[in-house]
Amino acid sequence: MYLEIVSPEATLFSGDVESVAVPGVNGEFQMLKDHAPIVSILKEGNVKIVGNISLNEEVESKFTKSDNGFWLAINSGTIEMKDNKVIVLAD
């Protein structure tokens, strides 16, 4: 599936991923390929990206590397998933 993470300053990530987990207001949830369409509000926490991911040098410092992907700390945001495309608008 395709993921875009956009902040007020810039697009932080765009590319194919295996999964993405986000801090929803009712708890963390994960999306995989062919997930049902969803729109949700996000709270403070980490966006966890799993897959073969390469980051641009100018935004790499915003991410923390984990065993199988990256984490991005956010204060709040929204997420939409539709037709295997995920868009995260993050603060």
PDB file of N, CA, C and O in Angstrom:
ATOM      1  N   MET A   1       0.843  -1.178   0.000  1.00  0.00           N
ATOM      2  CA  MET A   1       0.000   0.000   0.000  1.00  0.00           C
ATOM      3  C   MET A   1       0.884   1.237   0.000  1.00  0.00           C
ATOM      4  O   MET A   1       2.072   1.164   0.315  1.00  0.00           O
ATOM      5  N   TYR A   2       0.305   2.355  -0.351  1.00  0.00           N
ATOM      6  CA  TYR A   2       1.059   3.600  -0.494  1.00  0.00           C
ATOM      7  C   TYR A   2       0.762   4.500   0.702  1.00  0.00           C
ATOM      8  O   TYR A   2      -0.396   4.667   1.084  1.00  0.00           O
ATOM      9  N   LEU A   3       1.800   5.074   1.290  1.00  0.00           N
ATOM     10  CA  LEU A   3       1.665   5.937   2.457  1.00  0.00           C
ATOM     11  C   LEU A   3       2.254   7.310   2.175  1.00  0.00           C
ATOM     12  O   LEU A   3       3.337   7.427   1.600  1.00  0.00           O
ATOM     13  N   GLU A   4       1.531   8.351   2.587  1.00  0.00           N
ATOM     14  CA  GLU A   4       2.033   9.721   2.580  1.00  0.00           C
ATOM     15  C   GLU A   4       1.882  10.284   3.985  1.00  0.00           C
ATOM     16  O   GLU A   4       0.806  10.204   4.576  1.00  0.00           O
ATOM     17  N   ILE A   5       2.962  10.855   4.523  1.00  0.00           N
ATOM     18  CA  ILE A   5       2.901  11.553   5.798  1.00  0.00           C
ATOM     19  C   ILE A   5       3.223  13.011   5.514  1.00  0.00           C
ATOM     20  O   ILE A   5       4.305  13.337   5.027  1.00  0.00           O
ATOM     21  N   VAL A   6       2.271  13.883   5.824  1.00  0.00           N
ATOM     22  CA  VAL A   6       2.402  15.295   5.513  1.00  0.00           C
ATOM     23  C   VAL A   6       2.315  16.092   6.809  1.00  0.00           C
ATOM     24  O   VAL A   6       1.410  15.884   7.617  1.00  0.00           O
ATOM     25  N   SER A   7       3.266  17.008   7.001  1.00  0.00           N
ATOM     26  CA  SER A   7       3.237  17.928   8.138  1.00  0.00           C
ATOM     27  C   SER A   7       2.977  19.327   7.586  1.00  0.00           C
ATOM     28  O   SER A   7       3.003  19.514   6.369  1.00  0.00           O
ATOM     29  N   PRO A   8       2.729  20.315   8.449  1.00  0.00           N
ATOM     30  CA  PRO A   8       2.539  21.679   7.938  1.00  0.00           C
ATOM     31  C   PRO A   8       3.763  22.210   7.178  1.00  0.00           C
ATOM     32  O   PRO A   8       3.631  23.065   6.302  1.00  0.00           O
ATOM     33  N   GLU A   9       4.951  21.698   7.518  1.00  0.00           N
ATOM     34  CA  GLU A   9       6.174  22.193   6.889  1.00  0.00           C
ATOM     35  C   GLU A   9       6.511  21.504   5.570  1.00  0.00           C
ATOM     36  O   GLU A   9       7.013  22.141   4.645  1.00  0.00           O
ATOM     37  N   ALA A  10       6.229  20.183   5.483  1.00  0.00           N
ATOM     38  CA  ALA A  10       6.683  19.435   4.309  1.00  0.00           C
ATOM     39  C   ALA A  10       6.058  18.055   4.265  1.00  0.00           C
ATOM     40  O   ALA A  10       5.447  17.604   5.234  1.00  0.00           O
ATOM     41  N   THR A  11       6.217  17.386   3.127  1.00  0.00           N
ATOM     42  CA  THR A  11       5.879  15.968   3.037  1.00  0.00           C
ATOM     43  C   THR A  11       7.054  15.199   3.635  1.00  0.00           C
ATOM     44  O   THR A  11       8.170  15.260   3.118  1.00  0.00           O
ATOM     45  N   LEU A  12       6.800  14.475   4.724  1.00  0.00           N
ATOM     46  CA  LEU A  12       7.862  13.783   5.442  1.00  0.00           C
ATOM     47  C   LEU A  12       8.187  12.425   4.839  1.00  0.00           C
ATOM     48  O   LEU A  12       9.333  11.977   4.888  1.00  0.00           O
ATOM     49  N   PHE A  13       7.175  11.766   4.267  1.00  0.00           N
ATOM     50  CA  PHE A  13       7.406  10.452   3.663  1.00  0.00           C
ATOM     51  C   PHE A  13       6.346  10.202   2.617  1.00  0.00           C
ATOM     52  O   PHE A  13       5.189  10.589   2.783  1.00  0.00           O
ATOM     53  N   SER A  14       6.744   9.555   1.539  1.00  0.00           N
ATOM     54  CA  SER A  14       5.797   9.030   0.559  1.00  0.00           C
ATOM     55  C   SER A  14       6.434   7.813  -0.083  1.00  0.00           C
ATOM     56  O   SER A  14       7.563   7.873  -0.571  1.00  0.00           O
ATOM     57  N   GLY A  15       5.706   6.714  -0.079  1.00  0.00           N
ATOM     58  CA  GLY A  15       6.216   5.493  -0.680  1.00  0.00           C
ATOM     59  C   GLY A  15       5.414   4.281  -0.253  1.00  0.00           C
ATOM     60  O   GLY A  15       4.474   4.383   0.535  1.00  0.00           O
ATOM     61  N   ASP A  16       5.796   3.140  -0.782  1.00  0.00           N
ATOM     62  CA  ASP A  16       5.120   1.883  -0.479  1.00  0.00           C
ATOM     63  C   ASP A  16       5.594   1.337   0.864  1.00  0.00           C
ATOM     64  O   ASP A  16       6.781   1.397   1.184  1.00  0.00           O
ATOM     65  N   VAL A  17       4.652   0.802   1.652  1.00  0.00           N
ATOM     66  CA  VAL A  17       4.946   0.218   2.958  1.00  0.00           C
ATOM     67  C   VAL A  17       4.171  -1.082   3.109  1.00  0.00           C
ATOM     68  O   VAL A  17       3.212  -1.336   2.381  1.00  0.00           O
ATOM     69  N   GLU A  18       4.605  -1.912   4.076  1.00  0.00           N
ATOM     70  CA  GLU A  18       3.874  -3.145   4.384  1.00  0.00           C
ATOM     71  C   GLU A  18       2.725  -2.888   5.341  1.00  0.00           C
ATOM     72  O   GLU A  18       1.638  -3.445   5.187  1.00  0.00           O
ATOM     73  N   SER A  19       2.978  -2.021   6.352  1.00  0.00           N
ATOM     74  CA  SER A  19       1.938  -1.689   7.309  1.00  0.00           C
ATOM     75  C   SER A  19       2.243  -0.345   7.951  1.00  0.00           C
ATOM     76  O   SER A  19       3.370   0.147   7.910  1.00  0.00           O
ATOM     77  N   VAL A  20       1.200   0.236   8.547  1.00  0.00           N
ATOM     78  CA  VAL A  20       1.358   1.473   9.310  1.00  0.00           C
ATOM     79  C   VAL A  20       0.449   1.370  10.533  1.00  0.00           C
ATOM     80  O   VAL A  20      -0.718   0.993  10.425  1.00  0.00           O
ATOM     81  N   ALA A  21       1.003   1.710  11.697  1.00  0.00           N
ATOM     82  CA  ALA A  21       0.233   1.736  12.938  1.00  0.00           C
ATOM     83  C   ALA A  21       0.227   3.173  13.441  1.00  0.00           C
ATOM     84  O   ALA A  21       1.243   3.866  13.383  1.00  0.00           O
ATOM     85  N   VAL A  22      -0.932   3.618  13.937  1.00  0.00           N
ATOM     86  CA  VAL A  22      -1.089   5.004  14.346  1.00  0.00           C
ATOM     87  C   VAL A  22      -1.776   5.081  15.710  1.00  0.00           C
ATOM     88  O   VAL A  22      -2.497   4.163  16.102  1.00  0.00           O
ATOM     89  N   PRO A  23      -1.545   6.197  16.439  1.00  0.00           N
ATOM     90  CA  PRO A  23      -2.188   6.388  17.742  1.00  0.00           C
ATOM     91  C   PRO A  23      -3.563   7.051  17.604  1.00  0.00           C
ATOM     92  O   PRO A  23      -3.676   8.274  17.683  1.00  0.00           O
ATOM     93  N   GLY A  24      -4.595   6.247  17.400  1.00  0.00           N
ATOM     94  CA  GLY A  24      -5.946   6.785  17.296  1.00  0.00           C
ATOM     95  C   GLY A  24      -6.450   7.276  18.639  1.00  0.00           C
ATOM     96  O   GLY A  24      -5.911   6.893  19.677  1.00  0.00           O
ATOM     97  N   VAL A  25      -7.472   8.118  18.637  1.00  0.00           N
ATOM     98  CA  VAL A  25      -8.003   8.652  19.892  1.00  0.00           C
ATOM     99  C   VAL A  25      -8.612   7.556  20.770  1.00  0.00           C
ATOM    100  O   VAL A  25      -8.712   7.730  21.985  1.00  0.00           O
ATOM    101  N   ASN A  26      -9.016   6.440  20.181  1.00  0.00           N
ATOM    102  CA  ASN A  26      -9.568   5.318  20.939  1.00  0.00           C
ATOM    103  C   ASN A  26      -8.579   4.175  21.074  1.00  0.00           C
ATOM    104  O   ASN A  26      -8.965   3.059  21.424  1.00  0.00           O
ATOM    105  N   GLY A  27      -7.299   4.440  20.799  1.00  0.00           N
ATOM    106  CA  GLY A  27      -6.261   3.419  20.906  1.00  0.00           C
ATOM    107  C   GLY A  27      -5.513   3.252  19.602  1.00  0.00           C
ATOM    108  O   GLY A  27      -5.960   3.694  18.544  1.00  0.00           O
ATOM    109  N   GLU A  28      -4.356   2.598  19.700  1.00  0.00           N
ATOM    110  CA  GLU A  28      -3.527   2.376  18.522  1.00  0.00           C
ATOM    111  C   GLU A  28      -4.183   1.355  17.597  1.00  0.00           C
ATOM    112  O   GLU A  28      -4.778   0.380  18.057  1.00  0.00           O
ATOM    113  N   PHE A  29      -4.071   1.584  16.296  1.00  0.00           N
ATOM    114  CA  PHE A  29      -4.549   0.594  15.335  1.00  0.00           C
ATOM    115  C   PHE A  29      -3.603   0.528  14.147  1.00  0.00           C
ATOM    116  O   PHE A  29      -2.868   1.472  13.857  1.00  0.00           O
ATOM    117  N   GLN A  30      -3.642  -0.604  13.473  1.00  0.00           N
ATOM    118  CA  GLN A  30      -2.724  -0.884  12.366  1.00  0.00           C
ATOM    119  C   GLN A  30      -3.512  -1.110  11.089  1.00  0.00           C
ATOM    120  O   GLN A  30      -4.626  -1.632  11.110  1.00  0.00           O
ATOM    121  N   MET A  31      -2.913  -0.706   9.976  1.00  0.00           N
ATOM    122  CA  MET A  31      -3.524  -0.942   8.675  1.00  0.00           C
ATOM    123  C   MET A  31      -2.566  -1.715   7.793  1.00  0.00           C
ATOM    124  O   MET A  31      -1.371  -1.424   7.737  1.00  0.00           O
ATOM    125  N   LEU A  32      -3.106  -2.700   7.108  1.00  0.00           N
ATOM    126  CA  LEU A  32      -2.371  -3.501   6.136  1.00  0.00           C
ATOM    127  C   LEU A  32      -3.037  -3.312   4.774  1.00  0.00           C
ATOM    128  O   LEU A  32      -4.073  -2.657   4.662  1.00  0.00           O
ATOM    129  N   LYS A  33      -2.434  -3.886   3.757  1.00  0.00           N
ATOM    130  CA  LYS A  33      -2.999  -3.823   2.404  1.00  0.00           C
ATOM    131  C   LYS A  33      -4.450  -4.314   2.431  1.00  0.00           C
ATOM    132  O   LYS A  33      -4.773  -5.280   3.122  1.00  0.00           O
ATOM    133  N   ASP A  34      -5.311  -3.646   1.678  1.00  0.00           N
ATOM    134  CA  ASP A  34      -6.730  -3.959   1.532  1.00  0.00           C
ATOM    135  C   ASP A  34      -7.551  -3.709   2.795  1.00  0.00           C
ATOM    136  O   ASP A  34      -8.627  -4.286   2.952  1.00  0.00           O
ATOM    137  N   HIS A  35      -7.059  -2.857   3.697  1.00  0.00           N
ATOM    138  CA  HIS A  35      -7.830  -2.459   4.874  1.00  0.00           C
ATOM    139  C   HIS A  35      -9.077  -1.711   4.416  1.00  0.00           C
ATOM    140  O   HIS A  35      -9.067  -1.052   3.376  1.00  0.00           O
ATOM    141  N   ALA A  36     -10.139  -1.814   5.190  1.00  0.00           N
ATOM    142  CA  ALA A  36     -11.372  -1.091   4.878  1.00  0.00           C
ATOM    143  C   ALA A  36     -11.109   0.416   4.922  1.00  0.00           C
ATOM    144  O   ALA A  36     -10.244   0.870   5.671  1.00  0.00           O
ATOM    145  N   PRO A  37     -11.841   1.186   4.133  1.00  0.00           N
ATOM    146  CA  PRO A  37     -11.670   2.641   4.181  1.00  0.00           C
ATOM    147  C   PRO A  37     -11.925   3.170   5.596  1.00  0.00           C
ATOM    148  O   PRO A  37     -12.824   2.699   6.293  1.00  0.00           O
ATOM    149  N   ILE A  38     -11.126   4.149   6.004  1.00  0.00           N
ATOM    150  CA  ILE A  38     -11.248   4.701   7.352  1.00  0.00           C
ATOM    151  C   ILE A  38     -10.757   6.137   7.364  1.00  0.00           C
ATOM    152  O   ILE A  38      -9.847   6.513   6.625  1.00  0.00           O
ATOM    153  N   VAL A  39     -11.383   6.927   8.222  1.00  0.00           N
ATOM    154  CA  VAL A  39     -10.916   8.278   8.544  1.00  0.00           C
ATOM    155  C   VAL A  39     -10.927   8.366  10.055  1.00  0.00           C
ATOM    156  O   VAL A  39     -11.915   7.992  10.686  1.00  0.00           O
ATOM    157  N   SER A  40      -9.841   8.857  10.654  1.00  0.00           N
ATOM    158  CA  SER A  40      -9.753   8.905  12.104  1.00  0.00           C
ATOM    159  C   SER A  40      -8.908  10.092  12.551  1.00  0.00           C
ATOM    160  O   SER A  40      -8.059  10.592  11.813  1.00  0.00           O
ATOM    161  N   ILE A  41      -9.165  10.526  13.776  1.00  0.00           N
ATOM    162  CA  ILE A  41      -8.355  11.561  14.412  1.00  0.00           C
ATOM    163  C   ILE A  41      -7.246  10.860  15.193  1.00  0.00           C
ATOM    164  O   ILE A  41      -7.465   9.815  15.806  1.00  0.00           O
ATOM    165  N   LEU A  42      -6.053  11.453  15.160  1.00  0.00           N
ATOM    166  CA  LEU A  42      -4.906  10.880  15.856  1.00  0.00           C
ATOM    167  C   LEU A  42      -4.545  11.732  17.065  1.00  0.00           C
ATOM    168  O   LEU A  42      -4.734  12.948  17.066  1.00  0.00           O
ATOM    169  N   LYS A  43      -4.017  11.065  18.101  1.00  0.00           N
ATOM    170  CA  LYS A  43      -3.555  11.779  19.289  1.00  0.00           C
ATOM    171  C   LYS A  43      -2.034  11.671  19.365  1.00  0.00           C
ATOM    172  O   LYS A  43      -1.403  11.082  18.488  1.00  0.00           O
ATOM    173  N   GLU A  44      -1.460  12.233  20.403  1.00  0.00           N
ATOM    174  CA  GLU A  44      -0.007  12.192  20.582  1.00  0.00           C
ATOM    175  C   GLU A  44       0.475  10.749  20.680  1.00  0.00           C
ATOM    176  O   GLU A  44      -0.122   9.928  21.377  1.00  0.00           O
ATOM    177  N   GLY A  45       1.554  10.455  19.979  1.00  0.00           N
ATOM    178  CA  GLY A  45       2.116   9.104  19.976  1.00  0.00           C
ATOM    179  C   GLY A  45       3.047   8.923  18.792  1.00  0.00           C
ATOM    180  O   GLY A  45       3.600   9.886  18.260  1.00  0.00           O
ATOM    181  N   ASN A  46       3.212   7.663  18.387  1.00  0.00           N
ATOM    182  CA  ASN A  46       4.125   7.338  17.291  1.00  0.00           C
ATOM    183  C   ASN A  46       3.390   6.726  16.110  1.00  0.00           C
ATOM    184  O   ASN A  46       2.531   5.860  16.275  1.00  0.00           O
ATOM    185  N   VAL A  47       3.738   7.190  14.918  1.00  0.00           N
ATOM    186  CA  VAL A  47       3.315   6.532  13.686  1.00  0.00           C
ATOM    187  C   VAL A  47       4.408   5.512  13.381  1.00  0.00           C
ATOM    188  O   VAL A  47       5.574   5.874  13.223  1.00  0.00           O
ATOM    189  N   LYS A  48       4.030   4.235  13.297  1.00  0.00           N
ATOM    190  CA  LYS A  48       5.000   3.163  13.086  1.00  0.00           C
ATOM    191  C   LYS A  48       4.850   2.633  11.663  1.00  0.00           C
ATOM    192  O   LYS A  48       3.776   2.184  11.261  1.00  0.00           O
ATOM    193  N   ILE A  49       5.938   2.693  10.917  1.00  0.00           N
ATOM    194  CA  ILE A  49       5.944   2.285   9.512  1.00  0.00           C
ATOM    195  C   ILE A  49       6.799   1.035   9.375  1.00  0.00           C
ATOM    196  O   ILE A  49       7.936   1.001   9.847  1.00  0.00           O
ATOM    197  N   VAL A  50       6.257   0.006   8.731  1.00  0.00           N
ATOM    198  CA  VAL A  50       7.001  -1.228   8.498  1.00  0.00           C
ATOM    199  C   VAL A  50       7.121  -1.445   6.997  1.00  0.00           C
ATOM    200  O   VAL A  50       6.150  -1.288   6.256  1.00  0.00           O
ATOM    201  N   GLY A  51       8.322  -1.809   6.558  1.00  0.00           N
ATOM    202  CA  GLY A  51       8.557  -2.082   5.149  1.00  0.00           C
ATOM    203  C   GLY A  51       9.978  -1.733   4.765  1.00  0.00           C
ATOM    204  O   GLY A  51      10.778  -1.326   5.608  1.00  0.00           O
ATOM    205  N   ASN A  52      10.284  -1.891   3.513  1.00  0.00           N
ATOM    206  CA  ASN A  52      11.589  -1.533   2.977  1.00  0.00           C
ATOM    207  C   ASN A  52      11.540  -0.044   2.636  1.00  0.00           C
ATOM    208  O   ASN A  52      11.125   0.342   1.543  1.00  0.00           O
ATOM    209  N   ILE A  53      11.969   0.784   3.590  1.00  0.00           N
ATOM    210  CA  ILE A  53      11.729   2.214   3.530  1.00  0.00           C
ATOM    211  C   ILE A  53      13.039   2.981   3.397  1.00  0.00           C
ATOM    212  O   ILE A  53      14.023   2.678   4.072  1.00  0.00           O
ATOM    213  N   SER A  54      13.037   3.970   2.524  1.00  0.00           N
ATOM    214  CA  SER A  54      14.181   4.891   2.451  1.00  0.00           C
ATOM    215  C   SER A  54      13.653   6.301   2.668  1.00  0.00           C
ATOM    216  O   SER A  54      12.630   6.690   2.106  1.00  0.00           O
ATOM    217  N   LEU A  55      14.371   7.062   3.495  1.00  0.00           N
ATOM    218  CA  LEU A  55      13.953   8.410   3.851  1.00  0.00           C
ATOM    219  C   LEU A  55      14.852   9.447   3.205  1.00  0.00           C
ATOM    220  O   LEU A  55      16.038   9.196   2.988  1.00  0.00           O
ATOM    221  N   ASN A  56      14.304  10.600   2.899  1.00  0.00           N
ATOM    222  CA  ASN A  56      15.108  11.717   2.405  1.00  0.00           C
ATOM    223  C   ASN A  56      15.988  12.233   3.537  1.00  0.00           C
ATOM    224  O   ASN A  56      15.576  12.247   4.697  1.00  0.00           O
ATOM    225  N   GLU A  57      17.193  12.655   3.195  1.00  0.00           N
ATOM    226  CA  GLU A  57      18.143  13.129   4.200  1.00  0.00           C
ATOM    227  C   GLU A  57      17.598  14.302   5.006  1.00  0.00           C
ATOM    228  O   GLU A  57      17.877  14.407   6.200  1.00  0.00           O
ATOM    229  N   GLU A  58      16.832  15.179   4.381  1.00  0.00           N
ATOM    230  CA  GLU A  58      16.361  16.368   5.084  1.00  0.00           C
ATOM    231  C   GLU A  58      15.311  16.073   6.153  1.00  0.00           C
ATOM    232  O   GLU A  58      15.104  16.900   7.041  1.00  0.00           O
ATOM    233  N   VAL A  59      14.641  14.921   6.097  1.00  0.00           N
ATOM    234  CA  VAL A  59      13.630  14.577   7.110  1.00  0.00           C
ATOM    235  C   VAL A  59      14.029  13.371   7.962  1.00  0.00           C
ATOM    236  O   VAL A  59      13.331  13.031   8.917  1.00  0.00           O
ATOM    237  N   GLU A  60      15.124  12.738   7.630  1.00  0.00           N
ATOM    238  CA  GLU A  60      15.543  11.518   8.325  1.00  0.00           C
ATOM    239  C   GLU A  60      15.676  11.718   9.838  1.00  0.00           C
ATOM    240  O   GLU A  60      15.406  10.793  10.605  1.00  0.00           O
ATOM    241  N   SER A  61      16.085  12.904  10.274  1.00  0.00           N
ATOM    242  CA  SER A  61      16.281  13.164  11.703  1.00  0.00           C
ATOM    243  C   SER A  61      14.971  13.170  12.489  1.00  0.00           C
ATOM    244  O   SER A  61      14.997  13.039  13.713  1.00  0.00           O
ATOM    245  N   LYS A  62      13.832  13.319  11.820  1.00  0.00           N
ATOM    246  CA  LYS A  62      12.531  13.314  12.492  1.00  0.00           C
ATOM    247  C   LYS A  62      12.069  11.895  12.826  1.00  0.00           C
ATOM    248  O   LYS A  62      11.161  11.724  13.639  1.00  0.00           O
ATOM    249  N   PHE A  63      12.674  10.880  12.218  1.00  0.00           N
ATOM    250  CA  PHE A  63      12.266   9.492  12.391  1.00  0.00           C
ATOM    251  C   PHE A  63      13.242   8.750  13.302  1.00  0.00           C
ATOM    252  O   PHE A  63      14.421   9.095  13.383  1.00  0.00           O
ATOM    253  N   THR A  64      12.729   7.724  13.987  1.00  0.00           N
ATOM    254  CA  THR A  64      13.546   6.829  14.799  1.00  0.00           C
ATOM    255  C   THR A  64      13.498   5.450  14.158  1.00  0.00           C
ATOM    256  O   THR A  64      12.417   4.931  13.881  1.00  0.00           O
ATOM    257  N   LYS A  65      14.658   4.857  13.922  1.00  0.00           N
ATOM    258  CA  LYS A  65      14.710   3.537  13.289  1.00  0.00           C
ATOM    259  C   LYS A  65      14.375   2.465  14.307  1.00  0.00           C
ATOM    260  O   LYS A  65      14.853   2.513  15.441  1.00  0.00           O
ATOM    261  N   SER A  66      13.553   1.492  13.912  1.00  0.00           N
ATOM    262  CA  SER A  66      13.245   0.326  14.736  1.00  0.00           C
ATOM    263  C   SER A  66      13.748  -0.919  14.018  1.00  0.00           C
ATOM    264  O   SER A  66      14.375  -0.814  12.964  1.00  0.00           O
ATOM    265  N   ASP A  67      13.482  -2.082  14.572  1.00  0.00           N
ATOM    266  CA  ASP A  67      13.975  -3.332  13.994  1.00  0.00           C
ATOM    267  C   ASP A  67      13.529  -3.536  12.545  1.00  0.00           C
ATOM    268  O   ASP A  67      14.316  -3.969  11.703  1.00  0.00           O
ATOM    269  N   ASN A  68      12.266  -3.223  12.260  1.00  0.00           N
ATOM    270  CA  ASN A  68      11.751  -3.516  10.914  1.00  0.00           C
ATOM    271  C   ASN A  68      11.123  -2.292  10.234  1.00  0.00           C
ATOM    272  O   ASN A  68      10.321  -2.441   9.313  1.00  0.00           O
ATOM    273  N   GLY A  69      11.480  -1.103  10.680  1.00  0.00           N
ATOM    274  CA  GLY A  69      10.913   0.083  10.054  1.00  0.00           C
ATOM    275  C   GLY A  69      11.321   1.340  10.780  1.00  0.00           C
ATOM    276  O   GLY A  69      12.443   1.454  11.272  1.00  0.00           O
ATOM    277  N   PHE A  70      10.397   2.289  10.843  1.00  0.00           N
ATOM    278  CA  PHE A  70      10.663   3.590  11.466  1.00  0.00           C
ATOM    279  C   PHE A  70       9.473   4.041  12.292  1.00  0.00           C
ATOM    280  O   PHE A  70       8.341   3.616  12.061  1.00  0.00           O
ATOM    281  N   TRP A  71       9.744   4.912  13.263  1.00  0.00           N
ATOM    282  CA  TRP A  71       8.717   5.572  14.064  1.00  0.00           C
ATOM    283  C   TRP A  71       8.821   7.065  13.838  1.00  0.00           C
ATOM    284  O   TRP A  71       9.913   7.599  13.648  1.00  0.00           O
ATOM    285  N   LEU A  72       7.686   7.733  13.859  1.00  0.00           N
ATOM    286  CA  LEU A  72       7.635   9.182  13.785  1.00  0.00           C
ATOM    287  C   LEU A  72       6.746   9.670  14.918  1.00  0.00           C
ATOM    288  O   LEU A  72       5.567   9.319  14.966  1.00  0.00           O
ATOM    289  N   ALA A  73       7.288  10.476  15.835  1.00  0.00           N
ATOM    290  CA  ALA A  73       6.504  11.038  16.930  1.00  0.00           C
ATOM    291  C   ALA A  73       5.636  12.172  16.402  1.00  0.00           C
ATOM    292  O   ALA A  73       6.108  13.037  15.665  1.00  0.00           O
ATOM    293  N   ILE A  74       4.343  12.159  16.793  1.00  0.00           N
ATOM    294  CA  ILE A  74       3.417  13.218  16.399  1.00  0.00           C
ATOM    295  C   ILE A  74       2.695  13.746  17.643  1.00  0.00           C
ATOM    296  O   ILE A  74       2.611  13.057  18.659  1.00  0.00           O
ATOM    297  N   ASN A  75       2.184  14.955  17.554  1.00  0.00           N
ATOM    298  CA  ASN A  75       1.377  15.530  18.634  1.00  0.00           C
ATOM    299  C   ASN A  75      -0.110  15.281  18.410  1.00  0.00           C
ATOM    300  O   ASN A  75      -0.866  15.081  19.361  1.00  0.00           O
ATOM    301  N   SER A  76      -0.519  15.296  17.149  1.00  0.00           N
ATOM    302  CA  SER A  76      -1.917  15.062  16.774  1.00  0.00           C
ATOM    303  C   SER A  76      -1.971  14.923  15.261  1.00  0.00           C
ATOM    304  O   SER A  76      -0.957  15.057  14.575  1.00  0.00           O
ATOM    305  N   GLY A  77      -3.162  14.653  14.751  1.00  0.00           N
ATOM    306  CA  GLY A  77      -3.302  14.575  13.305  1.00  0.00           C
ATOM    307  C   GLY A  77      -4.576  13.880  12.886  1.00  0.00           C
ATOM    308  O   GLY A  77      -5.462  13.615  13.698  1.00  0.00           O
ATOM    309  N   THR A  78      -4.650  13.591  11.602  1.00  0.00           N
ATOM    310  CA  THR A  78      -5.761  12.825  11.046  1.00  0.00           C
ATOM    311  C   THR A  78      -5.183  11.813  10.060  1.00  0.00           C
ATOM    312  O   THR A  78      -4.080  11.980   9.539  1.00  0.00           O
ATOM    313  N   ILE A  79      -5.959  10.767   9.822  1.00  0.00           N
ATOM    314  CA  ILE A  79      -5.542   9.731   8.880  1.00  0.00           C
ATOM    315  C   ILE A  79      -6.728   9.347   8.015  1.00  0.00           C
ATOM    316  O   ILE A  79      -7.869   9.305   8.476  1.00  0.00           O
ATOM    317  N   GLU A  80      -6.437   9.068   6.747  1.00  0.00           N
ATOM    318  CA  GLU A  80      -7.443   8.544   5.837  1.00  0.00           C
ATOM    319  C   GLU A  80      -6.831   7.392   5.066  1.00  0.00           C
ATOM    320  O   GLU A  80      -5.711   7.488   4.564  1.00  0.00           O
ATOM    321  N   MET A  81      -7.582   6.293   4.977  1.00  0.00           N
ATOM    322  CA  MET A  81      -7.155   5.178   4.127  1.00  0.00           C
ATOM    323  C   MET A  81      -8.289   4.850   3.172  1.00  0.00           C
ATOM    324  O   MET A  81      -9.441   4.689   3.576  1.00  0.00           O
ATOM    325  N   LYS A  82      -7.938   4.757   1.902  1.00  0.00           N
ATOM    326  CA  LYS A  82      -8.918   4.421   0.868  1.00  0.00           C
ATOM    327  C   LYS A  82      -8.165   3.867  -0.322  1.00  0.00           C
ATOM    328  O   LYS A  82      -7.185   4.462  -0.769  1.00  0.00           O
ATOM    329  N   ASP A  83      -8.610   2.736  -0.840  1.00  0.00           N
ATOM    330  CA  ASP A  83      -8.025   2.118  -2.035  1.00  0.00           C
ATOM    331  C   ASP A  83      -6.514   1.909  -1.905  1.00  0.00           C
ATOM    332  O   ASP A  83      -5.758   2.216  -2.827  1.00  0.00           O
ATOM    333  N   ASN A  84      -6.079   1.382  -0.746  1.00  0.00           N
ATOM    334  CA  ASN A  84      -4.668   1.081  -0.475  1.00  0.00           C
ATOM    335  C   ASN A  84      -3.763   2.311  -0.516  1.00  0.00           C
ATOM    336  O   ASN A  84      -2.568   2.198  -0.789  1.00  0.00           O
ATOM    337  N   LYS A  85      -4.335   3.487  -0.244  1.00  0.00           N
ATOM    338  CA  LYS A  85      -3.553   4.702  -0.093  1.00  0.00           C
ATOM    339  C   LYS A  85      -3.877   5.297   1.268  1.00  0.00           C
ATOM    340  O   LYS A  85      -5.035   5.553   1.598  1.00  0.00           O
ATOM    341  N   VAL A  86      -2.807   5.513   2.063  1.00  0.00           N
ATOM    342  CA  VAL A  86      -2.956   6.078   3.407  1.00  0.00           C
ATOM    343  C   VAL A  86      -2.349   7.479   3.401  1.00  0.00           C
ATOM    344  O   VAL A  86      -1.223   7.677   2.943  1.00  0.00           O
ATOM    345  N   ILE A  87      -3.109   8.446   3.916  1.00  0.00           N
ATOM    346  CA  ILE A  87      -2.598   9.804   4.054  1.00  0.00           C
ATOM    347  C   ILE A  87      -2.673  10.169   5.533  1.00  0.00           C
ATOM    348  O   ILE A  87      -3.741  10.124   6.143  1.00  0.00           O
ATOM    349  N   VAL A  88      -1.524  10.529   6.099  1.00  0.00           N
ATOM    350  CA  VAL A  88      -1.462  11.001   7.481  1.00  0.00           C
ATOM    351  C   VAL A  88      -1.120  12.482   7.453  1.00  0.00           C
ATOM    352  O   VAL A  88      -0.085  12.884   6.920  1.00  0.00           O
ATOM    353  N   LEU A  89      -2.010  13.295   8.039  1.00  0.00           N
ATOM    354  CA  LEU A  89      -1.733  14.714   8.218  1.00  0.00           C
ATOM    355  C   LEU A  89      -1.325  14.865   9.667  1.00  0.00           C
ATOM    356  O   LEU A  89      -2.150  14.697  10.566  1.00  0.00           O
ATOM    357  N   ALA A  90      -0.048  15.184   9.910  1.00  0.00           N
ATOM    358  CA  ALA A  90       0.508  15.145  11.259  1.00  0.00           C
ATOM    359  C   ALA A  90       1.013  16.499  11.719  1.00  0.00           C
ATOM    360  O   ALA A  90       1.569  17.275  10.943  1.00  0.00           O
ATOM    361  N   ASP A  91       0.806  16.762  12.998  1.00  0.00           N
ATOM    362  CA  ASP A  91       1.374  17.939  13.652  1.00  0.00           C
ATOM    363  C   ASP A  91       2.552  17.510  14.490  1.00  0.00           C
ATOM    364  O   ASP A  91       3.188  18.344  15.134  1.00  0.00           O
TER     365      ASP A  91
END
